[in-house]
Structures are given as structure tokens and as C-alpha cells.
Amino acid sequence: MRGFAISKRRSACLLFALVALASGAAAQDLDEAFDRDVLIIDAAFACLRFDIWLAVDREQQNRGLMHVREMPATSGMLFVYERNATRSMWMKNTYISLDIAFARDDGRIVNIQRNTEPLSELSIRSSEPATYVLELNAGVTEAMSIEPGSRLLWGPTLDAREDEE
């Protein structure tokens, strides 16, 4: 019975992702430097939609959200790497506080660093190997009950098999 509930919830999240493909307004300089997409997070109590910028190559990943002074509440940046590895981020030249979530190749969030300090050079690390790093406005993960174990539904993560527990 539990397997049916998970499949039904996942189907609802996927449908939500397809319906929500229209994107909101964004900073023009980010739009020029990064492709955009929609990300759904299967969180504790809901499926949540975010408009994201994709950082997929080294140049984009080095830039990230540096010099950004504000970001819409339902926006973020997804760093996409080719394989699982321990990831490290910093806030150098980043003027807004962020929540940084690290996720495995199946999209499952392994840890979140909340309310990061703007302009800090302190290393923020994944607790285990990660393929994705999601940056959202500070406070969003707590307010929306996004926790370790929540799942990012985007691109390759949609094809990953659900863990049977």
C-alpha cells in the first residue's frame, strides 16, 4: 500500500512539473548567462515549484549567484555536476544569504546549510557525495519544510528509481 502512495505522490509531482513550465521574471544578467528551467521539490508536505537557473559548466559554476543582490522568492540556482563527489561552496561576492542544499544523483537531498553568511569565504560542504547543489533564498527551506530526504525532481532525477524502504 505504501508503494502505491509513493507512486501516486510522485505522479502528482511530475504532473505539477509539466503544468508549471511557464517561468517568472528574472534578473536579466542571469538570464543572459544561464539557461532556465523548472525544478519541483517533493518535500515533506507538498510538491514545491521553483524557477531555476542552471549552472552546468565550469564557468557558470564559478560565477553562480555572485553579485546578485536580490532573487525572487520562488527562484534559485541548480548546480549540475557530471558525477557524485564531495561538493564545497562559498559565498564570496554573494550579497544575499542563501540556503544551500546538496543532493545525490537520484535527487535526494543529503544535507542543507541554512542562512549562509553573505560575502563569506567559509567552505560549505556536502555531508556525502552529491551531484546537485541547489541555492535558494535564505529561510525558504525551513519555511517550506524542505529537509534532508526531500527530493529534487528535474531532468535526470526524474528517471532515477524511487528507493523502496
PyMOL CGO cylinders between C-alpha atoms (Angstrom):
from pymol import cmd
from pymol.cgo import CYLINDER

trace = [
    CYLINDER, 0.00, 0.00, 0.00, 2.85, 2.40, 0.81, 0.3, 1, 1, 1, 1, 1, 1,
    CYLINDER, 2.85, 2.40, 0.81, 4.38, 1.80, -2.63, 0.3, 1, 1, 1, 1, 1, 1,
    CYLINDER, 4.38, 1.80, -2.63, 1.11, 2.88, -4.25, 0.3, 1, 1, 1, 1, 1, 1,
    CYLINDER, 1.11, 2.88, -4.25, 1.04, 6.11, -2.19, 0.3, 1, 1, 1, 1, 1, 1,
    CYLINDER, 1.04, 6.11, -2.19, 4.62, 6.96, -3.20, 0.3, 1, 1, 1, 1, 1, 1,
    CYLINDER, 4.62, 6.96, -3.20, 3.88, 6.30, -6.86, 0.3, 1, 1, 1, 1, 1, 1,
    CYLINDER, 3.88, 6.30, -6.86, 0.69, 8.37, -6.73, 0.3, 1, 1, 1, 1, 1, 1,
    CYLINDER, 0.69, 8.37, -6.73, 2.50, 11.27, -4.99, 0.3, 1, 1, 1, 1, 1, 1,
    CYLINDER, 2.50, 11.27, -4.99, 5.39, 11.10, -7.47, 0.3, 1, 1, 1, 1, 1, 1,
    CYLINDER, 5.39, 11.10, -7.47, 2.92, 11.12, -10.37, 0.3, 1, 1, 1, 1, 1, 1,
    CYLINDER, 2.92, 11.12, -10.37, 1.24, 14.20, -8.90, 0.3, 1, 1, 1, 1, 1, 1,
    CYLINDER, 1.24, 14.20, -8.90, 4.63, 15.94, -8.59, 0.3, 1, 1, 1, 1, 1, 1,
    CYLINDER, 4.63, 15.94, -8.59, 5.53, 15.09, -12.20, 0.3, 1, 1, 1, 1, 1, 1,
    CYLINDER, 5.53, 15.09, -12.20, 2.19, 16.39, -13.43, 0.3, 1, 1, 1, 1, 1, 1,
    CYLINDER, 2.19, 16.39, -13.43, 2.74, 19.57, -11.42, 0.3, 1, 1, 1, 1, 1, 1,
    CYLINDER, 2.74, 19.57, -11.42, 6.15, 19.97, -13.10, 0.3, 1, 1, 1, 1, 1, 1,
    CYLINDER, 6.15, 19.97, -13.10, 4.65, 19.67, -16.58, 0.3, 1, 1, 1, 1, 1, 1,
    CYLINDER, 4.65, 19.67, -16.58, 1.84, 22.13, -15.85, 0.3, 1, 1, 1, 1, 1, 1,
    CYLINDER, 1.84, 22.13, -15.85, 4.21, 24.65, -14.27, 0.3, 1, 1, 1, 1, 1, 1,
    CYLINDER, 4.21, 24.65, -14.27, 6.61, 25.15, -17.17, 0.3, 1, 1, 1, 1, 1, 1,
    CYLINDER, 6.61, 25.15, -17.17, 5.95, 28.89, -17.53, 0.3, 1, 1, 1, 1, 1, 1,
    CYLINDER, 5.95, 28.89, -17.53, 8.74, 30.84, -15.85, 0.3, 1, 1, 1, 1, 1, 1,
    CYLINDER, 8.74, 30.84, -15.85, 8.56, 34.07, -13.87, 0.3, 1, 1, 1, 1, 1, 1,
    CYLINDER, 8.56, 34.07, -13.87, 10.52, 37.28, -14.21, 0.3, 1, 1, 1, 1, 1, 1,
    CYLINDER, 10.52, 37.28, -14.21, 14.27, 37.10, -13.56, 0.3, 1, 1, 1, 1, 1, 1,
    CYLINDER, 14.27, 37.10, -13.56, 17.37, 39.23, -13.42, 0.3, 1, 1, 1, 1, 1, 1,
    CYLINDER, 17.37, 39.23, -13.42, 18.42, 39.98, -16.99, 0.3, 1, 1, 1, 1, 1, 1,
    CYLINDER, 18.42, 39.98, -16.99, 22.13, 39.33, -16.43, 0.3, 1, 1, 1, 1, 1, 1,
    CYLINDER, 22.13, 39.33, -16.43, 21.40, 35.86, -15.03, 0.3, 1, 1, 1, 1, 1, 1,
    CYLINDER, 21.40, 35.86, -15.03, 19.09, 35.13, -17.96, 0.3, 1, 1, 1, 1, 1, 1,
    CYLINDER, 19.09, 35.13, -17.96, 21.89, 36.04, -20.37, 0.3, 1, 1, 1, 1, 1, 1,
    CYLINDER, 21.89, 36.04, -20.37, 24.48, 33.82, -18.67, 0.3, 1, 1, 1, 1, 1, 1,
    CYLINDER, 24.48, 33.82, -18.67, 22.39, 30.78, -17.65, 0.3, 1, 1, 1, 1, 1, 1,
    CYLINDER, 22.39, 30.78, -17.65, 19.69, 28.56, -19.11, 0.3, 1, 1, 1, 1, 1, 1,
    CYLINDER, 19.69, 28.56, -19.11, 16.46, 28.40, -17.13, 0.3, 1, 1, 1, 1, 1, 1,
    CYLINDER, 16.46, 28.40, -17.13, 14.24, 25.51, -16.16, 0.3, 1, 1, 1, 1, 1, 1,
    CYLINDER, 14.24, 25.51, -16.16, 11.65, 24.42, -13.63, 0.3, 1, 1, 1, 1, 1, 1,
    CYLINDER, 11.65, 24.42, -13.63, 12.51, 22.33, -10.57, 0.3, 1, 1, 1, 1, 1, 1,
    CYLINDER, 12.51, 22.33, -10.57, 9.99, 20.55, -8.37, 0.3, 1, 1, 1, 1, 1, 1,
    CYLINDER, 9.99, 20.55, -8.37, 10.89, 19.58, -4.81, 0.3, 1, 1, 1, 1, 1, 1,
    CYLINDER, 10.89, 19.58, -4.81, 8.98, 16.67, -3.32, 0.3, 1, 1, 1, 1, 1, 1,
    CYLINDER, 8.98, 16.67, -3.32, 9.10, 17.93, 0.29, 0.3, 1, 1, 1, 1, 1, 1,
    CYLINDER, 9.10, 17.93, 0.29, 7.50, 16.68, 3.50, 0.3, 1, 1, 1, 1, 1, 1,
    CYLINDER, 7.50, 16.68, 3.50, 4.04, 18.18, 2.98, 0.3, 1, 1, 1, 1, 1, 1,
    CYLINDER, 4.04, 18.18, 2.98, 3.87, 19.37, -0.62, 0.3, 1, 1, 1, 1, 1, 1,
    CYLINDER, 3.87, 19.37, -0.62, 5.39, 19.49, -4.07, 0.3, 1, 1, 1, 1, 1, 1,
    CYLINDER, 5.39, 19.49, -4.07, 7.05, 22.88, -4.49, 0.3, 1, 1, 1, 1, 1, 1,
    CYLINDER, 7.05, 22.88, -4.49, 7.85, 24.61, -7.79, 0.3, 1, 1, 1, 1, 1, 1,
    CYLINDER, 7.85, 24.61, -7.79, 10.94, 26.79, -8.37, 0.3, 1, 1, 1, 1, 1, 1,
    CYLINDER, 10.94, 26.79, -8.37, 12.17, 28.66, -11.44, 0.3, 1, 1, 1, 1, 1, 1,
    CYLINDER, 12.17, 28.66, -11.44, 15.87, 27.89, -11.60, 0.3, 1, 1, 1, 1, 1, 1,
    CYLINDER, 15.87, 27.89, -11.60, 18.96, 28.99, -13.43, 0.3, 1, 1, 1, 1, 1, 1,
    CYLINDER, 18.96, 28.99, -13.43, 21.21, 26.08, -14.41, 0.3, 1, 1, 1, 1, 1, 1,
    CYLINDER, 21.21, 26.08, -14.41, 24.95, 26.19, -13.71, 0.3, 1, 1, 1, 1, 1, 1,
    CYLINDER, 24.95, 26.19, -13.71, 26.22, 23.29, -15.81, 0.3, 1, 1, 1, 1, 1, 1,
    CYLINDER, 26.22, 23.29, -15.81, 29.70, 24.23, -17.00, 0.3, 1, 1, 1, 1, 1, 1,
    CYLINDER, 29.70, 24.23, -17.00, 32.79, 25.28, -15.05, 0.3, 1, 1, 1, 1, 1, 1,
    CYLINDER, 32.79, 25.28, -15.05, 32.46, 28.99, -15.94, 0.3, 1, 1, 1, 1, 1, 1,
    CYLINDER, 32.46, 28.99, -15.94, 28.81, 29.10, -14.81, 0.3, 1, 1, 1, 1, 1, 1,
    CYLINDER, 28.81, 29.10, -14.81, 29.58, 27.14, -11.64, 0.3, 1, 1, 1, 1, 1, 1,
    CYLINDER, 29.58, 27.14, -11.64, 32.41, 29.53, -10.77, 0.3, 1, 1, 1, 1, 1, 1,
    CYLINDER, 32.41, 29.53, -10.77, 30.09, 32.51, -11.20, 0.3, 1, 1, 1, 1, 1, 1,
    CYLINDER, 30.09, 32.51, -11.20, 26.96, 31.14, -9.52, 0.3, 1, 1, 1, 1, 1, 1,
    CYLINDER, 26.96, 31.14, -9.52, 24.95, 33.85, -7.80, 0.3, 1, 1, 1, 1, 1, 1,
    CYLINDER, 24.95, 33.85, -7.80, 27.91, 36.19, -7.26, 0.3, 1, 1, 1, 1, 1, 1,
    CYLINDER, 27.91, 36.19, -7.26, 26.97, 39.87, -7.41, 0.3, 1, 1, 1, 1, 1, 1,
    CYLINDER, 26.97, 39.87, -7.41, 23.23, 39.11, -7.22, 0.3, 1, 1, 1, 1, 1, 1,
    CYLINDER, 23.23, 39.11, -7.22, 21.55, 41.46, -4.74, 0.3, 1, 1, 1, 1, 1, 1,
    CYLINDER, 21.55, 41.46, -4.74, 18.04, 40.01, -4.79, 0.3, 1, 1, 1, 1, 1, 1,
    CYLINDER, 18.04, 40.01, -4.79, 16.25, 36.97, -6.15, 0.3, 1, 1, 1, 1, 1, 1,
    CYLINDER, 16.25, 36.97, -6.15, 12.53, 36.21, -6.48, 0.3, 1, 1, 1, 1, 1, 1,
    CYLINDER, 12.53, 36.21, -6.48, 11.21, 34.04, -3.63, 0.3, 1, 1, 1, 1, 1, 1,
    CYLINDER, 11.21, 34.04, -3.63, 10.42, 31.06, -5.87, 0.3, 1, 1, 1, 1, 1, 1,
    CYLINDER, 10.42, 31.06, -5.87, 13.71, 31.16, -7.80, 0.3, 1, 1, 1, 1, 1, 1,
    CYLINDER, 13.71, 31.16, -7.80, 17.08, 29.53, -7.28, 0.3, 1, 1, 1, 1, 1, 1,
    CYLINDER, 17.08, 29.53, -7.28, 20.17, 28.16, -8.97, 0.3, 1, 1, 1, 1, 1, 1,
    CYLINDER, 20.17, 28.16, -8.97, 20.86, 24.47, -9.57, 0.3, 1, 1, 1, 1, 1, 1,
    CYLINDER, 20.86, 24.47, -9.57, 24.49, 23.43, -9.99, 0.3, 1, 1, 1, 1, 1, 1,
    CYLINDER, 24.49, 23.43, -9.99, 24.65, 20.25, -12.06, 0.3, 1, 1, 1, 1, 1, 1,
    CYLINDER, 24.65, 20.25, -12.06, 27.79, 18.09, -11.93, 0.3, 1, 1, 1, 1, 1, 1,
    CYLINDER, 27.79, 18.09, -11.93, 28.62, 15.00, -14.01, 0.3, 1, 1, 1, 1, 1, 1,
    CYLINDER, 28.62, 15.00, -14.01, 29.12, 12.68, -11.04, 0.3, 1, 1, 1, 1, 1, 1,
    CYLINDER, 29.12, 12.68, -11.04, 28.75, 12.32, -7.28, 0.3, 1, 1, 1, 1, 1, 1,
    CYLINDER, 28.75, 12.32, -7.28, 31.60, 13.86, -5.29, 0.3, 1, 1, 1, 1, 1, 1,
    CYLINDER, 31.60, 13.86, -5.29, 32.04, 15.84, -2.11, 0.3, 1, 1, 1, 1, 1, 1,
    CYLINDER, 32.04, 15.84, -2.11, 30.98, 19.39, -3.02, 0.3, 1, 1, 1, 1, 1, 1,
    CYLINDER, 30.98, 19.39, -3.02, 32.13, 22.65, -1.49, 0.3, 1, 1, 1, 1, 1, 1,
    CYLINDER, 32.13, 22.65, -1.49, 30.61, 26.10, -2.00, 0.3, 1, 1, 1, 1, 1, 1,
    CYLINDER, 30.61, 26.10, -2.00, 31.38, 29.57, -0.65, 0.3, 1, 1, 1, 1, 1, 1,
    CYLINDER, 31.38, 29.57, -0.65, 29.65, 32.93, -0.55, 0.3, 1, 1, 1, 1, 1, 1,
    CYLINDER, 29.65, 32.93, -0.55, 32.47, 35.11, -1.93, 0.3, 1, 1, 1, 1, 1, 1,
    CYLINDER, 32.47, 35.11, -1.93, 30.92, 38.08, -3.79, 0.3, 1, 1, 1, 1, 1, 1,
    CYLINDER, 30.92, 38.08, -3.79, 27.41, 36.76, -3.00, 0.3, 1, 1, 1, 1, 1, 1,
    CYLINDER, 27.41, 36.76, -3.00, 25.38, 39.55, -1.41, 0.3, 1, 1, 1, 1, 1, 1,
    CYLINDER, 25.38, 39.55, -1.41, 22.29, 37.60, -0.36, 0.3, 1, 1, 1, 1, 1, 1,
    CYLINDER, 22.29, 37.60, -0.36, 22.04, 34.93, 2.30, 0.3, 1, 1, 1, 1, 1, 1,
    CYLINDER, 22.04, 34.93, 2.30, 21.19, 31.53, 0.86, 0.3, 1, 1, 1, 1, 1, 1,
    CYLINDER, 21.19, 31.53, 0.86, 20.03, 28.07, 1.86, 0.3, 1, 1, 1, 1, 1, 1,
    CYLINDER, 20.03, 28.07, 1.86, 22.31, 25.56, 0.11, 0.3, 1, 1, 1, 1, 1, 1,
    CYLINDER, 22.31, 25.56, 0.11, 21.02, 22.00, -0.40, 0.3, 1, 1, 1, 1, 1, 1,
    CYLINDER, 21.02, 22.00, -0.40, 23.28, 19.17, -1.57, 0.3, 1, 1, 1, 1, 1, 1,
    CYLINDER, 23.28, 19.17, -1.57, 21.65, 16.22, -3.39, 0.3, 1, 1, 1, 1, 1, 1,
    CYLINDER, 21.65, 16.22, -3.39, 22.74, 12.82, -4.70, 0.3, 1, 1, 1, 1, 1, 1,
    CYLINDER, 22.74, 12.82, -4.70, 22.38, 11.76, -8.34, 0.3, 1, 1, 1, 1, 1, 1,
    CYLINDER, 22.38, 11.76, -8.34, 18.84, 10.49, -7.64, 0.3, 1, 1, 1, 1, 1, 1,
    CYLINDER, 18.84, 10.49, -7.64, 17.84, 13.98, -6.45, 0.3, 1, 1, 1, 1, 1, 1,
    CYLINDER, 17.84, 13.98, -6.45, 17.60, 13.03, -2.76, 0.3, 1, 1, 1, 1, 1, 1,
    CYLINDER, 17.60, 13.03, -2.76, 18.82, 15.91, -0.55, 0.3, 1, 1, 1, 1, 1, 1,
    CYLINDER, 18.82, 15.91, -0.55, 21.59, 14.77, 1.82, 0.3, 1, 1, 1, 1, 1, 1,
    CYLINDER, 21.59, 14.77, 1.82, 22.15, 17.98, 3.77, 0.3, 1, 1, 1, 1, 1, 1,
    CYLINDER, 22.15, 17.98, 3.77, 21.22, 21.66, 3.85, 0.3, 1, 1, 1, 1, 1, 1,
    CYLINDER, 21.22, 21.66, 3.85, 23.24, 24.62, 5.09, 0.3, 1, 1, 1, 1, 1, 1,
    CYLINDER, 23.24, 24.62, 5.09, 20.68, 27.26, 6.03, 0.3, 1, 1, 1, 1, 1, 1,
    CYLINDER, 20.68, 27.26, 6.03, 21.08, 31.04, 6.23, 0.3, 1, 1, 1, 1, 1, 1,
    CYLINDER, 21.08, 31.04, 6.23, 24.61, 31.27, 4.87, 0.3, 1, 1, 1, 1, 1, 1,
    CYLINDER, 24.61, 31.27, 4.87, 26.64, 34.39, 5.57, 0.3, 1, 1, 1, 1, 1, 1,
    CYLINDER, 26.64, 34.39, 5.57, 26.89, 36.76, 2.58, 0.3, 1, 1, 1, 1, 1, 1,
    CYLINDER, 26.89, 36.76, 2.58, 30.42, 37.54, 1.31, 0.3, 1, 1, 1, 1, 1, 1,
    CYLINDER, 30.42, 37.54, 1.31, 31.98, 34.77, 3.42, 0.3, 1, 1, 1, 1, 1, 1,
    CYLINDER, 31.98, 34.77, 3.42, 34.86, 32.64, 2.16, 0.3, 1, 1, 1, 1, 1, 1,
    CYLINDER, 34.86, 32.64, 2.16, 34.00, 29.86, 4.61, 0.3, 1, 1, 1, 1, 1, 1,
    CYLINDER, 34.00, 29.86, 4.61, 33.73, 26.49, 2.86, 0.3, 1, 1, 1, 1, 1, 1,
    CYLINDER, 33.73, 26.49, 2.86, 30.23, 24.95, 2.94, 0.3, 1, 1, 1, 1, 1, 1,
    CYLINDER, 30.23, 24.95, 2.94, 30.47, 21.21, 2.27, 0.3, 1, 1, 1, 1, 1, 1,
    CYLINDER, 30.47, 21.21, 2.27, 28.19, 18.34, 1.41, 0.3, 1, 1, 1, 1, 1, 1,
    CYLINDER, 28.19, 18.34, 1.41, 27.94, 15.69, 4.12, 0.3, 1, 1, 1, 1, 1, 1,
    CYLINDER, 27.94, 15.69, 4.12, 28.31, 12.95, 1.48, 0.3, 1, 1, 1, 1, 1, 1,
    CYLINDER, 28.31, 12.95, 1.48, 28.94, 12.83, -2.27, 0.3, 1, 1, 1, 1, 1, 1,
    CYLINDER, 28.94, 12.83, -2.27, 26.49, 14.97, -4.26, 0.3, 1, 1, 1, 1, 1, 1,
    CYLINDER, 26.49, 14.97, -4.26, 25.72, 15.58, -7.94, 0.3, 1, 1, 1, 1, 1, 1,
    CYLINDER, 25.72, 15.58, -7.94, 23.46, 18.60, -7.45, 0.3, 1, 1, 1, 1, 1, 1,
    CYLINDER, 23.46, 18.60, -7.45, 23.70, 21.75, -5.36, 0.3, 1, 1, 1, 1, 1, 1,
    CYLINDER, 23.70, 21.75, -5.36, 20.60, 23.93, -5.05, 0.3, 1, 1, 1, 1, 1, 1,
    CYLINDER, 20.60, 23.93, -5.05, 20.81, 27.52, -3.86, 0.3, 1, 1, 1, 1, 1, 1,
    CYLINDER, 20.81, 27.52, -3.86, 17.59, 29.18, -2.64, 0.3, 1, 1, 1, 1, 1, 1,
    CYLINDER, 17.59, 29.18, -2.64, 16.89, 32.36, -0.72, 0.3, 1, 1, 1, 1, 1, 1,
    CYLINDER, 16.89, 32.36, -0.72, 17.73, 32.02, 2.98, 0.3, 1, 1, 1, 1, 1, 1,
    CYLINDER, 17.73, 32.02, 2.98, 14.80, 30.77, 5.03, 0.3, 1, 1, 1, 1, 1, 1,
    CYLINDER, 14.80, 30.77, 5.03, 12.97, 29.07, 2.16, 0.3, 1, 1, 1, 1, 1, 1,
    CYLINDER, 12.97, 29.07, 2.16, 13.93, 25.50, 3.09, 0.3, 1, 1, 1, 1, 1, 1,
    CYLINDER, 13.93, 25.50, 3.09, 12.75, 25.89, 6.68, 0.3, 1, 1, 1, 1, 1, 1,
    CYLINDER, 12.75, 25.89, 6.68, 9.57, 27.77, 5.77, 0.3, 1, 1, 1, 1, 1, 1,
    CYLINDER, 9.57, 27.77, 5.77, 8.60, 25.15, 3.17, 0.3, 1, 1, 1, 1, 1, 1,
    CYLINDER, 8.60, 25.15, 3.17, 9.67, 22.07, 5.16, 0.3, 1, 1, 1, 1, 1, 1,
    CYLINDER, 9.67, 22.07, 5.16, 12.42, 21.11, 2.72, 0.3, 1, 1, 1, 1, 1, 1,
    CYLINDER, 12.42, 21.11, 2.72, 14.63, 18.71, 4.66, 0.3, 1, 1, 1, 1, 1, 1,
    CYLINDER, 14.63, 18.71, 4.66, 17.29, 16.06, 4.02, 0.3, 1, 1, 1, 1, 1, 1,
    CYLINDER, 17.29, 16.06, 4.02, 15.38, 13.25, 2.31, 0.3, 1, 1, 1, 1, 1, 1,
    CYLINDER, 15.38, 13.25, 2.31, 13.27, 15.66, 0.22, 0.3, 1, 1, 1, 1, 1, 1,
    CYLINDER, 13.27, 15.66, 0.22, 13.77, 15.02, -3.48, 0.3, 1, 1, 1, 1, 1, 1,
    CYLINDER, 13.77, 15.02, -3.48, 14.66, 17.30, -6.39, 0.3, 1, 1, 1, 1, 1, 1,
    CYLINDER, 14.66, 17.30, -6.39, 12.63, 16.38, -9.48, 0.3, 1, 1, 1, 1, 1, 1,
    CYLINDER, 12.63, 16.38, -9.48, 14.41, 17.69, -12.54, 0.3, 1, 1, 1, 1, 1, 1,
    CYLINDER, 14.41, 17.69, -12.54, 15.90, 16.24, -15.72, 0.3, 1, 1, 1, 1, 1, 1,
    CYLINDER, 15.90, 16.24, -15.72, 17.92, 13.09, -14.91, 0.3, 1, 1, 1, 1, 1, 1,
    CYLINDER, 17.92, 13.09, -14.91, 16.44, 12.78, -11.40, 0.3, 1, 1, 1, 1, 1, 1,
    CYLINDER, 16.44, 12.78, -11.40, 13.03, 12.08, -12.94, 0.3, 1, 1, 1, 1, 1, 1,
    CYLINDER, 13.03, 12.08, -12.94, 14.41, 8.83, -14.34, 0.3, 1, 1, 1, 1, 1, 1,
    CYLINDER, 14.41, 8.83, -14.34, 16.10, 7.69, -11.11, 0.3, 1, 1, 1, 1, 1, 1,
    CYLINDER, 16.10, 7.69, -11.11, 14.31, 4.86, -9.34, 0.3, 1, 1, 1, 1, 1, 1,
    CYLINDER, 14.31, 4.86, -9.34, 12.49, 5.60, -6.09, 0.3, 1, 1, 1, 1, 1, 1,
    CYLINDER, 12.49, 5.60, -6.09, 14.20, 3.92, -3.12, 0.3, 1, 1, 1, 1, 1, 1,
    CYLINDER, 14.20, 3.92, -3.12, 11.99, 1.20, -1.66, 0.3, 1, 1, 1, 1, 1, 1,
    CYLINDER, 11.99, 1.20, -1.66, 12.12, 1.36, 2.13, 0.3, 1, 1, 1, 1, 1, 1,
]
cmd.load_cgo(trace, "trace")
